[in-house]
Amino acid sequence: MYVVFLSKGECNVKKEPVRIAHIIGKWLGGGVEAVVMNYYRHIDHTKIQFDFICDNDSTNIPYEEIEKLGGKVILIPPYQKLISYQKSLKQIFREGNYKIVHSHINTLSVFPLLAAKQVGVPVRIAHSHSTTNKKEWKKNLVKQMLRPFSKIFATDYIGCSELAGRWLFGNKAYNRGEVYLLNNAIDIEKFAYDEKLRHQKRKELKIKNDTLVIGHIGRFVAQKNHSFLIDIFAEIHEQNKNSILLLAGQGPLVDDVKAKVIQKKLTKSVKFLGQRNDANELYQAMDIFILPSLYEGLPVVGVETQAAGLLCCLSDDMTKETKILDSTLFLSLTQSPLEWANIILKKQKKFSRNNNETLLSCAGFNIRLEAKKLENKYLDYISR
């Protein structure tokens, strides 16, 4: 709290914003980080401030933007170094005198929320951003073991979708209305279809106007199912030689995906763009967006691409709330890459790109409206 002197004998006491500790884990520029930053950019910073607690081996943290907005980035050891991880968290929570700790690391939330409870943080939020898939059984083993404990130290539950909420917190908690749904909202205007920008971006990327551009943005990890995506594109390219695939992102499996592209003899038709900060512009250059993930909560790229007016083709192993536009397709991973290609190309022939700002806003994905709801939710939590 600080005091502003107005005149002799008068003063105006103003409250400092409520600081919230956001547990990000390893910041790699993925969807969860994008969601948190979207809310941070649009929340009222005179009332609410975010401090971002990240693993010290993180990459792509936007330090300058966070500091400019009044936030802090605090680096700690990763959870694998559990003793030093817990010790660091408890020290940070004590010194910061936080009233709210908001954890975004799904089943791993058990660790930071335990530390928060031990030092007396009154509001401890577990936020479910994802689900799981049986194909990642080794990873799932840890998830399944931790899942019953991930909410035990939480006072409040948040989910990005019904599927994500039910997966982490259980059907009983969800049915009792204990899970607050917070949409992965975006700046709709930033992603709206722009014909002029489309031509500019294609020129920059050296793509002809009549080329069919398939796109994908995501980390090169098993969850995103890039291998299947390459198979789909190979079938599309077989039917339309004037087509290319844009892949943006980074991750441990990028070399495996590049090897498959070479094996499929598609090197001239697949562009690896690396980690990008211009997703909104890349969407303009695309015609079709394909996301064949093994699992998702509610992928923010799915919202962004629909805002950009793209034909979106998603695996049905994610929440159906991702479908905002009637044109968006859900296809099964049990279908062959050829079936995916045939359905996509048939749909694309009749598809026309539109501005969808009103539809997305009505569906609850306008960040300007949703950030205000989150702001009020935080204030409700601390006033209980």
KOLDRENFI-80850 format. One line per 3 residues: for each residue x, y, z of C-alpha. Coordinates in nm, 4 decimals, decimal comma. Example, Ala and Ser with C-alpha at 12.3 -4.5 7.8 and 13.67 -1.06 7.14 Angstrom:
2
1,2300 -0,4500 0,7800 | 1,3670 -0,1060 0,7140 .
END
This chain:
384
0,0000 0,0000 0,0000 | 0,1285 0,3486 -0,0766 | 0,0187 0,7028 0,0073 .
-0,0292 0,9880 -0,2392 | -0,0294 1,3396 -0,0850 | -0,2822 1,5667 -0,2530 .
-0,2441 1,8856 -0,0516 | -0,1554 1,9927 0,2954 | -0,3387 1,7780 0,5431 .
-0,4871 1,5518 0,2745 | -0,3792 1,2128 0,1515 | -0,5213 0,9446 -0,0681 .
-0,4432 0,5851 0,0204 | -0,4318 0,3531 -0,2788 | -0,4135 -0,0211 -0,2761 .
-0,1365 -0,2006 -0,4548 | -0,2481 -0,4699 -0,7002 | -0,2949 -0,8237 -0,5762 .
0,0132 -1,0219 -0,6795 | -0,0509 -1,3771 -0,7946 | 0,2222 -1,6393 -0,8207 .
0,1746 -1,8348 -1,1447 | 0,3542 -2,1686 -1,1528 | 0,4508 -2,2239 -1,5157 .
0,7102 -2,5001 -1,4928 | 0,9374 -2,5150 -1,7960 | 0,8599 -2,2146 -2,0173 .
0,9123 -2,3301 -2,3757 | 0,6767 -2,1010 -2,5631 | 0,3910 -2,3513 -2,5788 .
0,0143 -2,3225 -2,5547 | -0,0134 -2,2950 -2,1763 | 0,2333 -2,0062 -2,1694 .
0,0415 -1,8381 -2,4535 | -0,2865 -1,8669 -2,2600 | -0,1411 -1,7220 -1,9396 .
0,0229 -1,4350 -2,1288 | -0,3001 -1,3587 -2,3153 | -0,4771 -1,3107 -1,9836 .
-0,1884 -1,1178 -1,8342 | -0,1796 -0,8695 -2,1226 | -0,5486 -0,7885 -2,0864 .
-0,6118 -0,7987 -1,7129 | -0,6322 -0,4713 -1,5180 | -0,2772 -0,4297 -1,3831 .
-0,3882 -0,1721 -1,1269 | -0,5882 -0,4509 -0,9584 | -0,4050 -0,7726 -1,0460 .
-0,0379 -0,8490 -1,1150 | 0,1244 -1,1760 -1,2179 | 0,4601 -1,3130 -1,1037 .
0,5801 -1,6010 -1,3205 | 0,7659 -1,8816 -1,1432 | 0,9525 -2,0862 -1,4033 .
1,2138 -2,3612 -1,4168 | 1,5639 -2,2213 -1,4549 | 1,6210 -2,4175 -1,7778 .
1,3272 -2,2445 -1,9506 | 1,3571 -2,0844 -2,2931 | 1,1653 -1,8103 -2,4770 .
1,0499 -1,6260 -2,1635 | 0,9362 -1,2737 -2,2685 | 1,1234 -1,0993 -1,9861 .
1,0962 -0,7469 -2,1281 | 0,7216 -0,7617 -2,1904 | 0,6494 -0,9068 -1,8463 .
0,8610 -0,6460 -1,6702 | 0,7094 -0,3652 -1,8779 | 0,3624 -0,4755 -1,7655 .
0,4751 -0,4757 -1,4029 | 0,5290 -0,8467 -1,3510 | 0,8266 -1,0494 -1,2363 .
0,9979 -1,3645 -1,3594 | 1,1379 -1,5840 -1,0826 | 1,3565 -1,8801 -1,1795 .
1,3781 -2,1917 -0,9634 | 1,5241 -2,5427 -0,9966 | 1,2993 -2,7865 -1,1909 .
1,0718 -3,0219 -0,9958 | 1,3087 -3,3136 -1,0646 | 1,5346 -3,1562 -0,7995 .
1,2481 -3,1862 -0,5564 | 1,4156 -3,0799 -0,2314 | 1,5639 -2,7571 -0,3707 .
1,2433 -2,7029 -0,5735 | 1,0231 -2,7134 -0,2632 | 1,2678 -2,5066 -0,0593 .
1,2795 -2,2351 -0,3266 | 0,9018 -2,2243 -0,3590 | 0,8419 -2,1897 0,0126 .
1,0934 -1,9075 0,0347 | 0,9346 -1,7279 -0,2616 | 0,5810 -1,7668 -0,1249 .
0,6845 -1,6382 0,2180 | 0,8805 -1,3388 0,0918 | 0,6144 -1,2491 -0,1671 .
0,3340 -1,2765 0,0892 | 0,1122 -1,4151 -0,1869 | -0,2583 -1,4552 -0,1268 .
-0,3021 -1,6669 -0,4430 | -0,0850 -1,9344 -0,6036 | -0,2127 -2,0474 -0,9434 .
-0,0487 -2,3652 -1,0765 | -0,0581 -2,4556 -1,4466 | 0,1395 -2,7809 -1,4402 .
-0,1504 -3,0265 -1,4242 | -0,0712 -3,3357 -1,2133 | 0,2586 -3,1847 -1,0986 .
0,0621 -2,9117 -0,9196 | 0,0757 -3,1318 -0,6105 | 0,4285 -3,0061 -0,5393 .
0,3921 -2,6253 -0,5577 | 0,0499 -2,6336 -0,3926 | 0,1886 -2,8383 -0,1053 .
0,4603 -2,5747 -0,0578 | 0,1943 -2,3014 -0,0743 | -0,0163 -2,4739 0,1911 .
0,2849 -2,5235 0,4189 | 0,3529 -2,1485 0,4284 | -0,0133 -2,0535 0,4651 .
-0,1136 -1,9263 0,1187 | -0,4954 -1,9095 0,1501 | -0,5936 -1,9525 -0,2189 .
-0,4272 -2,2397 -0,4041 | -0,5512 -2,2998 -0,7590 | -0,4914 -2,6171 -0,9600 .
-0,5491 -2,5520 -1,3321 | -0,6022 -2,8390 -1,5769 | -0,4826 -2,7559 -1,9276 .
-0,4702 -3,1044 -2,0785 | -0,5665 -3,4716 -2,0638 | -0,3765 -3,7868 -2,1599 .
-0,3577 -4,0683 -2,4143 | -0,2837 -4,4390 -2,3760 | -0,0149 -4,4246 -2,6467 .
0,2114 -4,2305 -2,4093 | 0,1918 -4,5003 -2,1427 | 0,5272 -4,4243 -1,9788 .
0,4399 -4,0591 -1,9382 | 0,0883 -4,1578 -1,8347 | 0,2179 -4,3784 -1,5558 .
0,3544 -4,0755 -1,3714 | 0,0403 -3,8774 -1,4527 | -0,1914 -4,1484 -1,3251 .
0,0097 -4,1876 -1,0055 | 0,0016 -3,8144 -0,9324 | -0,3514 -3,7416 -1,0497 .
-0,5285 -3,8333 -0,7212 | -0,2908 -3,5990 -0,5342 | -0,2858 -3,3083 -0,7811 .
-0,5952 -3,1514 -0,6256 | -0,5434 -3,2528 -0,2640 | -0,3674 -2,9298 -0,1627 .
-0,5781 -2,7060 -0,3883 | -0,8554 -2,4865 -0,2546 | -0,9964 -2,4185 -0,6025 .
-1,0074 -2,5934 -0,9400 | -0,9932 -2,4438 -1,2899 | -1,0145 -2,6256 -1,6242 .
-0,9726 -2,5070 -1,9817 | -1,2570 -2,7363 -2,0898 | -1,5028 -2,9904 -1,9535 .
-1,2795 -3,2780 -2,0691 | -0,9715 -3,1329 -1,8980 | -1,1684 -3,0537 -1,5833 .
-1,3175 -3,4002 -1,5542 | -0,9832 -3,5686 -1,6275 | -0,7873 -3,3982 -1,3502 .
-1,0522 -3,3327 -1,0864 | -1,2956 -3,6184 -1,1438 | -1,6574 -3,6431 -1,2523 .
-1,7972 -3,5923 -0,9022 | -1,6152 -3,2626 -0,8480 | -1,7089 -3,1469 -1,1968 .
-2,0746 -3,2438 -1,1582 | -2,0913 -3,0597 -0,8241 | -1,9849 -2,7416 -1,0046 .
-1,6496 -2,7223 -0,8276 | -1,4496 -2,6682 -1,1483 | -1,4438 -2,3170 -1,2912 .
-1,4143 -2,3214 -1,6708 | -1,1724 -2,0616 -1,8029 | -1,1650 -2,0494 -2,1812 .
-0,8357 -2,0314 -2,3696 | -0,9379 -1,6884 -2,4936 | -0,7392 -1,4859 -2,7460 .
-0,7139 -1,1372 -2,8922 | -0,9662 -1,2022 -3,1683 | -0,8844 -0,8858 -3,3610 .
-0,5169 -0,9808 -3,3797 | -0,5975 -1,3097 -3,5549 | -0,8840 -1,1940 -3,7797 .
-0,8472 -1,2769 -4,1487 | -0,6586 -1,0106 -4,3437 | -0,6260 -1,0556 -4,7197 .
-0,3522 -0,7933 -4,7511 | -0,1434 -0,9528 -4,4781 | -0,1956 -1,2922 -4,6403 .
-0,0285 -1,1759 -4,9609 | 0,2524 -1,0033 -4,7693 | 0,3296 -1,3128 -4,5612 .
0,3255 -1,5439 -4,8603 | 0,5651 -1,3139 -5,0399 | 0,7934 -1,3120 -4,7350 .
0,7849 -1,6937 -4,7202 | 0,8270 -1,7211 -5,0993 | 0,4964 -1,8981 -5,1477 .
0,2950 -1,8463 -5,4661 | -0,0612 -1,7215 -5,4380 | -0,2083 -2,0364 -5,5946 .
-0,0197 -2,2814 -5,3700 | -0,2262 -2,4839 -5,1228 | -0,0684 -2,4255 -4,7827 .
-0,1194 -2,6744 -4,5007 | -0,0083 -2,5494 -4,1599 | 0,0739 -2,6729 -3,8120 .
0,2082 -2,4922 -3,5058 | 0,3149 -2,6963 -3,2067 | 0,6050 -2,8454 -3,0138 .
0,7778 -3,1444 -3,1673 | 0,6674 -3,3911 -2,9014 | 0,4783 -3,7212 -2,9198 .
0,1504 -3,5566 -2,8141 | 0,1321 -3,3477 -3,1324 | 0,1611 -3,6568 -3,3550 .
0,3809 -3,5026 -3,6266 | 0,4560 -3,8433 -3,7816 | 0,0887 -3,8931 -3,8646 .
0,0709 -3,5353 -3,9911 | 0,3526 -3,6040 -4,2393 | 0,1631 -3,9120 -4,3604 .
-0,1499 -3,7014 -4,4132 | 0,0425 -3,4355 -4,6026 | 0,2118 -3,7007 -4,8201 .
-0,1360 -3,8128 -4,9313 | -0,2486 -3,4531 -4,9925 | 0,0675 -3,3797 -5,1907 .
0,0161 -3,6925 -5,3983 | -0,3164 -3,5470 -5,5148 | -0,2029 -3,1844 -5,5349 .
0,1636 -3,1295 -5,6199 | 0,1178 -2,7538 -5,5781 | 0,0943 -2,7872 -5,2005 .
0,3319 -2,7280 -4,9112 | 0,3368 -2,7911 -4,5376 | 0,4486 -2,5249 -4,2886 .
0,5712 -2,6538 -3,9516 | 0,6383 -2,3995 -3,6770 | 0,7780 -2,4923 -3,3378 .
1,0673 -2,6668 -3,1731 | 1,1103 -2,9749 -2,9581 | 1,2997 -3,2993 -2,9000 .
1,1468 -3,4883 -3,1949 | 1,2217 -3,2332 -3,4666 | 1,5101 -3,4388 -3,6111 .
1,2887 -3,7488 -3,6268 | 1,0264 -3,5534 -3,8183 | 1,2882 -3,4125 -4,0569 .
1,4151 -3,7662 -4,1197 | 1,0626 -3,8801 -4,2069 | 1,0202 -3,5880 -4,4466 .
1,3392 -3,6951 -4,6233 | 1,2236 -4,0571 -4,6293 | 0,8940 -3,9472 -4,7867 .
1,0860 -3,7354 -5,0435 | 0,9012 -3,4213 -4,9354 | 1,1957 -3,1956 -4,8492 .
1,1040 -2,9368 -5,1144 | 0,7448 -2,9233 -4,9961 | 0,7851 -2,9059 -4,6178 .
0,9179 -2,5908 -4,4508 | 1,0495 -2,6063 -4,0932 | 1,0077 -2,2541 -3,9571 .
1,1427 -2,3046 -3,6031 | 1,0088 -2,1225 -3,2986 | 0,8049 -1,8220 -3,4108 .
0,6497 -1,5133 -3,2578 | 0,4326 -1,4333 -3,5617 | 0,1703 -1,7092 -3,5441 .
-0,1083 -1,4613 -3,6232 | 0,0670 -1,3741 -3,9503 | 0,1517 -1,7338 -4,0383 .
-0,2165 -1,8280 -4,0139 | -0,2927 -1,5691 -4,2807 | -0,0583 -1,7463 -4,5234 .
-0,2191 -2,0870 -4,4613 | -0,5288 -2,2429 -4,6180 | -0,5757 -2,5461 -4,3937 .
-0,4650 -2,6151 -4,0373 | -0,4204 -2,9747 -3,9226 | -0,3822 -3,0746 -3,5571 .
-0,3831 -3,4572 -3,5225 | -0,2867 -3,4562 -3,1532 | -0,3004 -3,7714 -2,9425 .
-0,4698 -3,5630 -2,6726 | -0,5421 -3,2000 -2,5836 | -0,7377 -3,0009 -2,3295 .
-0,8567 -2,7143 -2,5437 | -0,5685 -2,6155 -2,7739 | -0,5223 -2,2420 -2,8071 .
-0,3994 -2,2891 -3,1655 | -0,7391 -2,4388 -3,2431 | -0,9036 -2,1163 -3,1286 .
-0,6516 -1,8940 -3,3080 | -0,6860 -2,0729 -3,6410 | -1,0642 -2,0504 -3,6347 .
-1,0370 -1,6802 -3,5556 | -0,8159 -1,6535 -3,8644 | -1,0884 -1,8146 -4,0718 .
-0,8919 -2,1285 -4,1583 | -1,0332 -2,4681 -4,2414 | -0,9353 -2,6599 -3,9260 .
-0,8979 -3,0369 -3,9126 | -0,8531 -3,1741 -3,5604 | -0,8248 -3,5198 -3,4100 .
-1,1307 -3,6225 -3,2121 | -0,9085 -3,7002 -2,9114 | -0,9662 -3,3528 -2,7727 .
-1,2582 -3,1701 -2,6201 | -1,5430 -3,0984 -2,8604 | -1,5582 -2,7459 -2,7173 .
-1,2663 -2,6727 -2,9520 | -1,5154 -2,6697 -3,2385 | -1,6377 -2,3117 -3,2621 .
-1,7132 -2,2926 -3,6342 | -1,9410 -2,5321 -3,8229 | -1,6670 -2,5780 -4,0825 .
-1,4174 -2,7232 -3,8302 | -1,3637 -3,0980 -3,8742 | -1,3037 -3,3660 -3,6131 .
-1,1445 -3,6802 -3,7584 | -1,0484 -4,0033 -3,5865 | -0,6898 -4,1214 -3,5526 .
-0,8201 -4,4683 -3,6417 | -0,8848 -4,3365 -3,9927 | -0,5983 -4,3687 -4,2382 .
-0,3882 -4,0731 -4,3585 | -0,5491 -4,1212 -4,7019 | -0,8964 -4,0890 -4,5491 .
-0,7895 -3,7698 -4,3719 | -0,6474 -3,6318 -4,6970 | -0,9580 -3,7149 -4,8999 .
-1,1963 -3,5610 -4,6457 | -0,9813 -3,2476 -4,6097 | -0,9433 -3,1901 -4,9851 .
-1,3137 -3,2470 -5,0483 | -1,4044 -2,9981 -4,7756 | -1,1462 -2,7482 -4,8981 .
-1,3015 -2,7294 -5,2463 | -1,6237 -2,5859 -5,1021 | -1,4660 -2,3832 -4,8225 .
-1,4662 -2,0042 -4,8139 | -1,2730 -1,7990 -4,5603 | -1,4648 -1,5531 -4,3423 .
-1,4249 -1,3082 -4,0572 | -1,5415 -1,4860 -3,7408 | -1,4928 -1,2252 -3,4663 .
-1,8576 -1,2220 -3,3562 | -1,8876 -1,6009 -3,3435 | -1,5745 -1,6418 -3,1319 .
-1,6746 -1,3611 -2,8985 | -2,0204 -1,5138 -2,8422 | -1,8542 -1,8501 -2,7730 .
-1,6522 -1,6969 -2,4889 | -1,3115 -1,6637 -2,6536 | -1,2742 -1,2851 -2,6555 .
-0,9829 -1,2177 -2,4208 | -1,1006 -0,8667 -2,3398 | -1,4221 -1,0048 -2,1925 .
-1,2780 -1,3215 -2,0404 | -0,9879 -1,1397 -1,8691 | -1,2393 -0,9263 -1,6806 .
-1,4133 -1,2447 -1,5605 | -1,0842 -1,3889 -1,4364 | -1,0002 -1,0622 -1,2633 .
-1,3308 -1,0742 -1,0767 | -1,2781 -1,4415 -0,9949 | -0,9421 -1,3681 -0,8311 .
-1,0947 -1,0861 -0,6262 | -1,3802 -1,3184 -0,5213 | -1,1301 -1,5805 -0,4070 .
-0,9463 -1,3449 -0,1713 | -1,2645 -1,1853 -0,0343 | -1,4076 -1,5142 0,0939 .
END
